[in-house]
Amino acid sequence: NRLINKLIMEGFLTSDLSISSAGKRLFEEHRVNNAIILAAGYGMRMTPINNDVPKALLQVKGEVLIERIIQQLHDKQIYDINIV
């Protein structure tokens, strides 16, 4: 409650606990604009599912895992993506 009260006092939350315009500005100033996808290795704990394919290239419900992750990042306007 102390933190919520502080956010209200500083104008980041309204009294009904909605994010204020100042809070939205703060979020936008600190919005994540890049990502690192950890895709190295074969994920040996997943054998025999992926004996021949790295886990990032596995398909689940018709989608390649790494492609799904990249699409989700693009949906959030994150295009600076590094895959390691």
Secondary structure as a PSIPRED ss2 file (coil, helix, strand):
# PSIPRED VFORMAT (PSIPRED V4.0)

   1 N C   1.000  0.000  0.000
   2 R H   0.000  1.000  0.000
   3 L H   0.000  1.000  0.000
   4 I H   0.000  1.000  0.000
   5 N H   0.000  1.000  0.000
   6 K H   0.000  1.000  0.000
   7 L H   0.000  1.000  0.000
   8 I H   0.000  1.000  0.000
   9 M H   0.000  1.000  0.000
  10 E C   1.000  0.000  0.000
  11 G C   1.000  0.000  0.000
  12 F C   1.000  0.000  0.000
  13 L E   0.000  0.000  1.000
  14 T C   1.000  0.000  0.000
  15 S C   1.000  0.000  0.000
  16 D C   1.000  0.000  0.000
  17 L C   1.000  0.000  0.000
  18 S C   1.000  0.000  0.000
  19 I E   0.000  0.000  1.000
  20 S C   1.000  0.000  0.000
  21 S H   0.000  1.000  0.000
  22 A H   0.000  1.000  0.000
  23 G H   0.000  1.000  0.000
  24 K H   0.000  1.000  0.000
  25 R H   0.000  1.000  0.000
  26 L H   0.000  1.000  0.000
  27 F H   0.000  1.000  0.000
  28 E H   0.000  1.000  0.000
  29 E H   0.000  1.000  0.000
  30 H C   1.000  0.000  0.000
  31 R C   1.000  0.000  0.000
  32 V C   1.000  0.000  0.000
  33 N C   1.000  0.000  0.000
  34 N E   0.000  0.000  1.000
  35 A E   0.000  0.000  1.000
  36 I E   0.000  0.000  1.000
  37 I E   0.000  0.000  1.000
  38 L C   1.000  0.000  0.000
  39 A C   1.000  0.000  0.000
  40 A C   1.000  0.000  0.000
  41 G C   1.000  0.000  0.000
  42 Y C   1.000  0.000  0.000
  43 G C   1.000  0.000  0.000
  44 M H   0.000  1.000  0.000
  45 R H   0.000  1.000  0.000
  46 M H   0.000  1.000  0.000
  47 T C   1.000  0.000  0.000
  48 P C   1.000  0.000  0.000
  49 I C   1.000  0.000  0.000
  50 N C   1.000  0.000  0.000
  51 N C   1.000  0.000  0.000
  52 D C   1.000  0.000  0.000
  53 V C   1.000  0.000  0.000
  54 P C   1.000  0.000  0.000
  55 K H   0.000  1.000  0.000
  56 A H   0.000  1.000  0.000
  57 L H   0.000  1.000  0.000
  58 L C   1.000  0.000  0.000
  59 Q E   0.000  0.000  1.000
  60 V E   0.000  0.000  1.000
  61 K C   1.000  0.000  0.000
  62 G C   1.000  0.000  0.000
  63 E E   0.000  0.000  1.000
  64 V E   0.000  0.000  1.000
  65 L H   0.000  1.000  0.000
  66 I H   0.000  1.000  0.000
  67 E H   0.000  1.000  0.000
  68 R H   0.000  1.000  0.000
  69 I H   0.000  1.000  0.000
  70 I H   0.000  1.000  0.000
  71 Q H   0.000  1.000  0.000
  72 Q H   0.000  1.000  0.000
  73 L H   0.000  1.000  0.000
  74 H H   0.000  1.000  0.000
  75 D H   0.000  1.000  0.000
  76 K C   1.000  0.000  0.000
  77 Q C   1.000  0.000  0.000
  78 I C   1.000  0.000  0.000
  79 Y C   1.000  0.000  0.000
  80 D E   0.000  0.000  1.000
  81 I E   0.000  0.000  1.000
  82 N E   0.000  0.000  1.000
  83 I E   0.000  0.000  1.000
  84 V C   1.000  0.000  0.000
